[in-house]
Amino acid sequence: MREFQKNQISILYFNPMKSTPFQFENDLPWQDADQGIQRKMYGYDEQVMMVKVKFEEGAIGNLHSHPHSQVTYVESGVFDMTIGTETKRIKTGDGYYVKPYVMHGVVCIEPGVLIDVFRPMREDFLKTEE
């Protein structure tokens, strides 16, 4: 809920496009994203979203683009990451940034987890949550 002051009147409204203040690992369901890929939605509102993505060895995050800025931290595993025309091998502790509308994709070399942050939020991810 948010409160706004307008001409000395308080107006409260519920914002359905935001998560609860706290997210606990064991309470969040895994969603199938693609073959060998699952994701969990963590905190989000209209401006930002954090997503945990688990990859099996050999899983492919196909080349794609979207209107969101994306920053990713490699929590575990080894991946071949392509951004634009450049491919680099990334591993635990590494990270990357993708500008809006730039083609990117990943191939999982060793099983692992990526932590993605998007700005603005990925509303399309919430549609699969229902």
C-alpha positions in Angstrom: 0.0 0.0 0.0 1.1 3.5 -0.7 -0.2 6.8 0.8 -0.4 10.0 -1.1 -1.3 13.5 0.2 -3.5 15.5 -2.0 -5.2 18.6 -0.7 -4.9 17.4 2.9 -6.7 14.0 1.9 -4.8 10.8 2.3 -5.4 8.3 -0.5 -4.3 4.7 0.0 -4.1 2.2 -2.9 -2.8 -1.4 -3.3 -0.1 -1.9 -5.9 -0.4 -5.5 -7.3 2.9 -5.1 -9.3 5.2 -5.5 -6.4 6.5 -8.3 -4.2 6.4 -8.6 -0.5 9.2 -6.9 1.4 10.9 -10.2 2.3 11.4 -13.3 0.1 12.5 -16.6 1.7 14.3 -19.2 -0.5 12.1 -22.1 0.7 8.9 -20.3 0.1 9.5 -19.4 -3.5 8.4 -21.9 -6.2 10.7 -22.8 -9.1 9.1 -22.1 -12.5 10.1 -24.0 -15.6 11.5 -21.4 -18.0 12.9 -23.7 -20.7 14.4 -27.1 -21.0 16.9 -27.5 -18.2 16.2 -24.0 -16.9 14.2 -22.9 -13.9 13.7 -19.6 -12.2 12.4 -18.0 -9.0 11.1 -14.5 -8.7 12.5 -12.5 -5.8 11.8 -8.8 -5.0 10.2 -6.6 -7.7 8.1 -3.6 -8.4 7.5 -1.7 -11.6 11.0 -0.4 -11.6 13.2 -3.4 -10.8 13.1 -7.2 -10.5 15.5 -9.8 -9.2 15.3 -13.4 -10.5 17.3 -16.5 -9.6 17.9 -18.8 -12.6 19.1 -22.4 -12.3 20.7 -24.2 -15.3 21.4 -27.8 -15.9 24.6 -28.7 -17.9 24.0 -28.1 -21.6 20.9 -25.9 -21.1 20.6 -23.1 -23.5 19.2 -19.6 -22.9 18.5 -18.8 -26.5 19.6 -15.6 -28.1 17.0 -12.9 -27.4 16.6 -9.2 -26.7 14.2 -7.2 -24.5 13.6 -3.5 -23.6 15.1 -4.0 -20.1 18.5 -3.3 -18.8 20.0 -6.4 -17.2 22.8 -7.0 -14.8 23.7 -10.6 -13.8 25.9 -12.2 -11.1 27.1 -15.8 -11.6 26.4 -17.4 -8.2 27.7 -20.8 -9.4 28.6 -22.7 -12.5 30.3 -22.0 -15.8 28.6 -20.5 -18.9 29.4 -19.3 -22.4 27.7 -15.9 -22.5 27.1 -14.0 -25.7 26.3 -10.3 -25.7 25.9 -8.8 -29.2 28.6 -10.4 -31.2 31.0 -11.2 -28.3 31.1 -14.5 -26.4 33.1 -15.0 -23.2 33.3 -17.9 -20.7 32.0 -16.7 -17.3 32.1 -18.5 -14.0 31.3 -18.2 -10.3 31.8 -14.6 -9.1 31.7 -13.1 -12.5 29.0 -10.8 -13.9 27.8 -9.0 -16.9 25.6 -6.1 -18.1 23.2 -6.1 -21.1 21.9 -2.8 -22.6 18.2 -2.8 -23.6 17.5 -4.4 -27.0 20.9 -6.0 -27.3 20.9 -9.7 -28.4 22.2 -12.0 -25.7 22.1 -15.7 -24.7 23.9 -18.3 -22.7 25.0 -21.9 -22.8 25.5 -23.7 -19.5 28.9 -25.6 -19.5 28.7 -26.7 -15.8 25.5 -26.6 -13.8 24.9 -23.3 -12.1 22.8 -20.4 -11.0 22.6 -16.8 -12.3 21.1 -13.9 -10.4 19.5 -11.5 -12.9 18.3 -8.0 -12.1 16.1 -6.2 -14.7 15.1 -2.6 -15.0 12.2 -2.1 -15.4 10.6 -5.3 -14.1 9.9 -8.2 -16.5 6.1 -8.3 -16.4 6.2 -11.2 -18.8 7.8 -13.3 -16.0 4.8 -12.7 -13.7 2.4 -14.0 -16.2 3.9 -17.5 -15.9 3.6 -17.2 -12.1 -0.2 -17.5 -12.1 
